[in-house]
């Protein structure tokens, strides 16, 4: 009988260093609405201190990812 390993190979999110924030960005695709982007900003305690969600009609998933990174950068300057 096969037993799965006891550890997860999925990367785990870690807290940012003190006095820093961490920006998590991701793009998604929904056939009915197009591509969207989500940005979440967390502080050194893991608390959400900002974020953004937008829907864009873009030609590719790569473009959605690029917009996500840019939106994360713009959100962080608020």
C-alpha positions in Angstrom: 0.0 0.0 0.0 1.3 3.5 -0.9 1.4 6.2 1.7 1.7 9.9 0.7 4.6 11.7 2.3 3.9 13.4 5.6 5.1 16.8 4.3 3.5 19.1 1.8 5.4 20.1 -1.4 3.2 23.2 -1.7 5.2 26.4 -0.7 3.9 28.0 2.4 3.4 31.7 2.9 5.8 33.3 5.3 5.5 36.6 7.2 7.6 39.5 5.9 10.4 40.8 8.0 9.6 43.4 10.7 8.8 46.9 9.3 8.1 45.4 5.8 5.0 44.4 4.0 4.4 41.5 1.6 2.4 41.9 -1.6 0.7 38.8 -3.0 -0.6 39.1 -6.5 -2.4 36.7 -8.7 -4.4 36.7 -11.9 -7.5 34.6 -12.7 -9.6 33.9 -15.7 -13.3 33.6 -15.8 -14.9 32.9 -19.2 -18.0 35.0 -18.4 -16.1 38.2 -17.2 -12.6 38.0 -18.6 -9.4 38.1 -16.7 -9.1 39.6 -13.3 -6.3 40.4 -10.8 -6.2 40.3 -7.0 -3.6 42.0 -4.9 -3.3 41.6 -1.1 -0.9 43.4 1.2 0.0 42.0 4.6 2.1 43.4 7.4 4.7 41.7 9.5 1.9 40.1 11.7 0.1 38.6 8.7 -2.8 41.1 8.9 -4.3 42.3 5.7 -3.6 46.1 5.5 -4.6 46.7 1.9 -5.6 45.1 -1.4 -7.3 45.5 -4.7 -9.4 43.5 -7.1 -10.0 44.5 -10.7 -11.3 42.9 -13.9 -9.6 43.7 -17.2 -10.2 42.4 -20.7 -6.7 41.5 -21.9 -5.6 39.2 -24.7 -3.6 36.7 -22.6 -3.0 35.2 -19.2 0.6 36.6 -19.4 -0.8 40.2 -19.8 -3.1 39.6 -16.9 -0.1 38.5 -14.7 1.8 41.6 -15.8 -1.1 43.9 -14.9 -1.3 42.1 -11.5 2.3 42.9 -10.7 1.8 46.6 -11.7 -1.4 46.8 -9.7 0.4 45.4 -6.7 3.1 48.1 -7.1 0.5 50.9 -7.4 -1.5 49.6 -4.4 1.6 49.5 -2.2 2.2 53.2 -2.8 -1.2 54.3 -1.3 
